[in-house]
Amino acid sequence: MSAEIDPIKLMKQEVGKAAAKRVQSGMIVGLGTGSTTAYAIQFLGDRLNSGEIKDIVGIPTSFQAEVLAKQYGIPLTTLDAVDHIDVAIDGADEVDPQKNLIKGGGAAHTREKIVDSLAKQFIVVVDSTKIVEHLGSTFLLPVEVIPMAITPVMNAIEKLGGKPELRMGVKKAGPVITDQGNMVVDVKFDAIDNPAELEKTINNIPGVLENGLFVGVTDLVLVGEVKDGQTVIREM
Ligand SMILES: O=C(CO)[C@H](O)[C@H](O)COP(=O)(O)O
């Protein structure tokens, strides 16, 4: 009996590979977070170790990205040591037709927004299940909050019409703690009609560090999808 291949895993692998292929020798590369980007980091390491490309350095967006880059032999640097980022590759939880995003499913959106928005080219890698007409329709909006402000921030979000929920750990009692030592609130909004305005309004609440709306940052979306039984890559 042959093992079933998970089509979503296949789409993530192929789209990660397609993004990694766009990296050229000498580039400074923003390394995103999540299961899709993990494939891009793996393929990038393969290209580097086989000699197909050389002299790349990565800037990780999370502890996870740092660990993977080290595992796959990609040298790392920091924002203090470079004056630009050539390309950033990162996943997303939702992508709308304007290429605006919801990110932060891995609680890494604060560092991701810093690195992704600095890149000359920001490439988003997703499987087709992430494409939506309206942001917020399938995924809650992650908001990183400084712990002492968790109650006033949740109250302020409720006044904006959102339903906030403190993100709890899996295999850990208590809340998820970000790489910066903060907490994450996931917010249900009935409709996000103006993502640019909501992004600014939420970030204006004292105690909020960053939210997962990425508006006007994306240059290219690579979407992995299954057509006639084949995995293909579509550009948006
Ligand atoms: O924003 C992120 C982490 O904060 C991820 O990029 C996003 O959650 C997508 O992850 P995956 O590729 O595992 O679906």
The ligand as a Gaussian input file, in Angstrom:
#p B3LYP/6-31G(d) Opt

LIG

0 1
 O        3.548000      34.621000      10.136000
 C        4.089000      33.578000      10.383000
 C        4.766000      33.290000      11.661000
 O        4.576000      34.323000      12.587000
 C        4.078000      32.490000       9.353000
 O        4.763000      32.944000       8.235000
 C        2.661000      32.126000       9.027000
 O        2.026000      31.720000      10.232000
 C        2.574000      31.017000       7.991000
 O        3.074000      29.825000       8.517000
 P        3.023000      28.448000       7.720000
 O        3.916000      28.586000       6.527000
 O        3.515000      27.427000       8.728000
 O        1.587000      28.198000       7.333000

